Amino acid sequence: MKDQAKKKEVVSNDEFRLAIIQQQSGAIDVGCTMMMVSYADQNGEHHLFETSAYTDDLEELAMKMQKAGVQKVAMEATGVYWMALYELLEHYAIEVTLVNPHHFKNVAGQKTDVKDCQWLHQLHAHGLLRASHIAPEVYRELKDYIHERNILQKQKSDTLNRIQKLLTQMNIKFQHLISDIEGVSGLLLLRGIADGINDAEQLLSLIDVKKLKADKIDLIRSLKGNYKKQYICILKNTLKYYDFLKTQMREYEELIEEVLIKMLPNDGQSKGSKIKGKTSHVRKNQYSINIKEYLRLITGIDLTKIDGLDEISVLIIISITGIDMNKWPTGNHFASWLNLSPRPKKSGGKVIGYQQRFTKNEATQCFRLAAQSLWQNKGPLGQLFRRLSYQKGSKKAIKALARKLAVIFYSMLKNKREYEVNKLQIDSEKQTEIKIARLKKEASKYGLILEKSVA
């Protein structure tokens, strides 16, 4: 029997060994109060020691590693402990590789901080570690401000829910007759009640009833309730907290605008000056600053033209990814980083399943929400979403559309290419041919033949 095995070229022992790519490298196992450090200096001598996480000790560690000629450092942490040290090493011009703990395995046997640190150093020296994406400092500052504003926005929503519950306890029903309790009319009525007005006619005199769809008689009946002292006091204090949250949100918007001004390009535009704010009425959770114009000048293209993505979603995505798309070679790499691409499990040369990956990446959530909003879209992406929902189910359709939006976002931002709907247009004739072929195949199973009718 003929030997089917393919002979491979034999390599020498020296070639088979892993080469040390990064001589002056190090690794740090980051903890809350202590850190285990391992690095090699210019003479090839290895150093292993433990240090505390106080600021003075971290600065001393950065200076020591810089003096020893360490050029690249790998860090691993299970919390946010790495941030202070990362920025400090970045300041000392040391290239830092932040490693996901799931991307490397610990040494077999007893697990200790010393073994973890040494194993991390060895892998980094051989160039086997993959760095996590960390945006530049200006984007991290922008992300922090956006995150805090979003927290305040959620607290504001919770405060409005508490107000609705309080009105129910008072048996006041006007919140069910107007479209939005946070609108102009709703807030005027709430402030009137908090000021001690309990007469329905007097409360209605505070607003323009003609602008409401509800009937005046129904509004008068809905404003009759149980105006107890404790309810009025609670409502007044809750409205004060609501006003405080709105003020804090506006202050963070001013900080966000300052960062956006720093990100403006030096190309003759009004660098360092504010862009004129919105002239139209600002809705309850929208920004009062003109984010769309800032993003257009910063990126050089209008990304809000992508179906499903608004200015707030684009701002959140940019704060996480940055505008330098060269970090990802292709759009497929970008989608994979967002956990929007399938990861097949192969065994014996066959695909036996797909790994389920979970992520807390806010950019991924923005793309998924944008894809979910396309179910009523009349364009080609909406048609694709409805077709995939019918064939594969809504969950898979959302992920597939989110991946497509991510690739479009990547291509537009990298190539500075405008959004072209025509390229996404589905060929109706081709789709018709596919449907006819499917019907003929189904008919053949039952011994039937489909013929085209003559009109």
KABEL-V527026 format. One record per residue. RES is the residue in one small letter. PHI is phi in radians with two decimals (NA if undefined). D_CENTER is the distance of its C-alpha to the mean C-alpha in whole Angstrom. Layout:
BEGIN
((RES,PHI,D_CENTER) (RES,PHI,D_CENTER))
END
This chain:
BEGIN
((m,NA,59) (k,-1.23,57) (d,-1.25,54) (q,-1.54,51) (a,-1.20,49) (k,-1.63,48) (k,-1.38,49) (k,-1.85,46) (e,-1.21,47) (v,-1.40,48) (v,-1.80,46) (s,-1.30,48) (n,-1.13,47) (d,-1.16,46) (e,-1.29,43) (f,-1.30,42) (r,-1.22,41) (l,-1.21,37) (a,-1.48,38) (i,-1.48,36) (i,-1.46,34) (q,-2.01,33) (q,-1.22,36) (q,-1.51,35) (s,-2.27,32) (g,-2.71,31) (a,-2.57,29) (i,-2.35,28) (d,-1.62,27) (v,-1.53,25) (g,-2.23,26) (c,-1.26,26) (t,-2.06,30) (m,-2.45,31) (m,-2.40,30) (m,-1.76,32) (v,-2.08,32) (s,-2.44,34) (y,-2.70,34) (a,-2.00,37) (d,-1.54,39) (q,-1.15,41) (n,-1.52,44) (g,1.45,42) (e,-1.46,42) (h,-1.60,40) (h,-2.14,39) (l,-2.37,38) (f,-2.71,37) (e,-1.98,35) (t,-2.41,34) (s,-1.43,33) (a,-1.78,30) (y,-1.25,31) (t,-1.07,30) (d,-1.07,34) (d,-1.19,34) (l,-1.17,30) (e,-1.13,32) (e,-1.12,35) (l,-1.13,33) (a,-1.11,31) (m,-1.15,35) (k,-1.13,36) (m,-1.23,34) (q,-1.16,34) (k,-1.16,38) (a,-1.37,38) (g,1.49,37) (v,-1.23,33) (q,-1.81,31) (k,-2.33,28) (v,-2.32,27) (a,-1.83,25) (m,-2.22,23) (e,-2.40,22) (a,-2.60,21) (t,-1.74,20) (g,-2.49,18) (v,-1.63,17) (y,-1.15,21) (w,-1.35,20) (m,-1.10,19) (a,-1.11,22) (l,-1.20,24) (y,-1.05,21) (e,-1.15,22) (l,-1.21,25) (l,-1.16,26) (e,-1.10,24) (h,-1.16,26) (y,-1.56,29) (a,1.05,28) (i,-1.82,28) (e,-1.27,25) (v,-1.93,23) (t,-1.95,21) (l,-1.50,19) (v,-1.84,20) (n,-1.28,18) (p,-1.02,21) (h,-1.36,20) (h,-1.62,21) (f,-2.55,25) (k,-1.81,27) (n,-1.36,30) (v,-1.19,33) (a,-1.12,35) (g,1.85,38) (q,-1.17,37) (k,-1.55,34) (t,-2.37,34) (d,-1.13,32) (v,-1.13,35) (k,-1.16,34) (d,-1.06,31) (c,-1.15,31) (q,-1.16,33) (w,-1.15,32) (l,-1.12,29) (h,-1.13,31) (q,-1.13,33) (l,-1.12,30) (h,-1.21,29) (a,-1.12,32) (h,-1.51,32) (g,1.26,29) (l,-1.76,27) (l,-1.74,24) (r,-1.86,21) (a,-1.40,19) (s,-1.31,15) (h,-1.36,13) (i,-2.16,13) (a,-1.24,13) (p,-1.03,16) (e,-1.00,17) (v,-1.11,17) (y,-1.32,13) (r,-1.16,13) (e,-1.11,15) (l,-1.09,13) (k,-1.11,10) (d,-1.09,12) (y,-1.14,14) (i,-1.12,11) (h,-1.08,10) (e,-1.17,14) (r,-1.15,14) (n,-1.13,12) (i,-1.12,14) (l,-1.11,17) (q,-1.12,16) (k,-1.16,16) (q,-1.13,20) (k,-1.15,21) (s,-1.12,21) (d,-1.12,22) (t,-1.12,25) (l,-1.13,26) (n,-1.14,26) (r,-1.13,28) (i,-1.13,30) (q,-1.09,31) (k,-1.12,32) (l,-1.12,34) (l,-1.11,36) (t,-1.14,36) (q,-1.10,38) (m,-1.44,40) (n,1.03,41) (i,-1.74,39) (k,-2.07,38) (f,-1.16,37) (q,-1.14,33) (h,-1.59,34) (l,-1.78,36) (i,-1.80,34) (s,-1.23,30) (d,-2.57,28) (i,-1.22,29) (e,-1.57,27) (g,-1.30,29) (v,-1.10,32) (s,-1.15,34) (g,-1.08,33) (l,-1.19,32) (l,-1.11,36) (l,-1.16,37) (l,-1.11,35) (r,-1.20,37) (g,-1.13,40) (i,-1.14,40) (a,-1.16,39) (d,-1.43,42) (g,1.76,44) (i,-1.40,45) (n,-2.15,46) (d,-1.58,48) (a,-1.12,46) (e,-1.10,48) (q,-1.19,47) (l,-1.17,43) (l,-1.18,43) (s,-1.20,45) (l,-1.37,42) (i,-2.15,40) (d,-1.66,41) (v,-1.13,42) (k,-1.14,42) (k,-1.42,38) (l,-1.74,38) (k,-1.40,38) (a,-1.24,40) (d,-1.31,43) (k,-1.11,45) (i,-1.13,47) (d,-1.12,44) (l,-1.14,42) (i,-1.11,45) (r,-1.16,46) (s,-1.27,42) (l,-1.57,42) (k,-1.56,45) (g,-2.76,44) (n,-1.72,45) (y,-1.57,44) (k,-1.38,45) (k,-1.11,45) (q,-1.14,42) (y,-1.19,40) (i,-1.13,40) (c,-1.14,40) (i,-1.13,36) (l,-1.11,35) (k,-1.10,36) (n,-1.19,34) (t,-1.18,31) (l,-1.16,31) (k,-1.11,31) (y,-1.16,28) (y,-1.06,27) (d,-1.11,28) (f,-1.10,27) (l,-1.12,23) (k,-1.11,23) (t,-1.13,25) (q,-1.11,22) (m,-1.11,19) (r,-1.16,22) (e,-1.14,22) (y,-1.20,19) (e,-1.10,18) (e,-1.15,21) (l,-1.16,20) (i,-1.10,17) (e,-1.13,19) (e,-1.08,21) (v,-1.19,18) (l,-1.11,18) (i,-1.13,22) (k,-1.15,22) (m,-1.52,19) (l,-1.11,22) (p,-1.30,24) (n,-1.58,28) (d,-2.23,29) (g,1.66,31) (q,-1.26,29) (s,-1.31,29) (k,-1.16,28) (g,1.53,27) (s,-2.01,28) (k,-1.34,26) (i,-1.53,25) (k,-1.01,27) (g,-1.22,25) (k,-1.21,25) (t,-1.57,28) (s,-1.43,28) (h,-1.17,27) (v,-1.54,24) (r,-1.25,22) (k,-0.99,22) (n,-1.89,18) (q,-1.44,18) (y,-1.41,18) (s,-1.45,21) (i,-1.59,21) (n,-1.49,21) (i,-1.12,17) (k,-1.03,18) (e,-1.24,21) (y,-1.05,19) (l,-1.13,16) (r,-1.13,19) (l,-1.26,21) (i,-1.26,19) (t,-1.55,18) (g,1.40,21) (i,-2.78,20) (d,-1.65,19) (l,-1.37,16) (t,-1.30,16) (k,-1.30,19) (i,-1.18,16) (d,-1.03,17) (g,1.70,15) (l,-1.76,12) (d,-1.80,13) (e,-1.16,13) (i,-1.21,11) (s,-1.10,8) (v,-1.12,9) (l,-1.09,10) (i,-1.15,6) (i,-1.12,6) (i,-1.11,9) (s,-1.15,9) (i,-1.70,7) (t,-1.56,9) (g,1.38,12) (i,-1.89,14) (d,-1.60,16) (m,-1.49,16) (n,-1.22,19) (k,-1.17,17) (w,-1.97,17) (p,-1.02,20) (t,-2.40,19) (g,-1.14,17) (n,-1.16,18) (h,-1.13,17) (f,-1.12,13) (a,-1.15,13) (s,-1.17,14) (w,-1.10,12) (l,-1.42,9) (n,1.05,12) (l,-1.91,12) (s,-1.95,16) (p,-1.20,19) (r,-2.12,20) (p,-1.25,24) (k,-1.79,27) (k,-2.00,30) (s,-2.60,33) (g,1.16,37) (g,1.37,35) (k,-2.14,34) (v,-1.46,30) (i,-1.81,31) (g,2.85,27) (y,-2.32,23) (q,-1.29,21) (q,-1.62,19) (r,-2.00,16) (f,-2.04,13) (t,-2.51,10) (k,-1.89,8) (n,-1.11,5) (e,-1.19,2) (a,-1.13,2) (t,-1.08,5) (q,-1.10,5) (c,-1.11,6) (f,-1.16,8) (r,-1.19,10) (l,-1.14,10) (a,-1.11,12) (a,-1.17,14) (q,-1.16,15) (s,-1.36,16) (l,-1.55,18) (w,-1.19,21) (q,-1.93,23) (n,-1.20,23) (k,-1.55,26) (g,-1.44,25) (p,-1.14,25) (l,-1.19,21) (g,-1.14,22) (q,-1.12,25) (l,-1.13,24) (f,-1.10,21) (r,-1.18,25) (r,-1.19,26) (l,-1.18,24) (s,-1.11,24) (y,-1.21,28) (q,-1.48,28) (k,-1.97,25) (g,1.84,24) (s,-1.19,21) (k,-1.10,19) (k,-1.21,19) (a,-1.17,19) (i,-1.10,16) (k,-1.16,15) (a,-1.13,17) (l,-1.21,16) (a,-1.11,12) (r,-1.12,14) (k,-1.12,16) (l,-1.11,14) (a,-1.13,12) (v,-1.16,15) (i,-1.11,16) (f,-1.02,13) (y,-1.07,14) (s,-1.13,18) (m,-1.14,18) (l,-1.26,17) (k,-1.35,19) (n,-1.68,22) (k,0.92,22) (r,-1.92,23) (e,-1.19,23) (y,-1.26,21) (e,-2.02,24) (v,-1.22,25) (n,-1.07,28) (k,-1.22,27) (l,-1.62,25) (q,-1.13,28) (i,-1.40,29) (d,-1.25,33) (s,-1.13,35) (e,-1.14,38) (k,-1.15,36) (q,-1.11,34) (t,-1.11,38) (e,-1.08,40) (i,-1.13,37) (k,-1.13,38) (i,-1.13,42) (a,-1.11,41) (r,-1.17,40) (l,-1.14,42) (k,-1.11,45) (k,-1.16,44) (e,-1.16,44) (a,-1.16,47) (s,-1.14,49) (k,-1.15,48) (y,-1.81,50) (g,1.28,53) (l,-1.86,52) (i,-2.20,52) (l,-1.61,50) (e,-2.19,52) (k,-1.30,51) (s,-1.34,53) (v,-1.60,55) (a,-1.24,54))
END
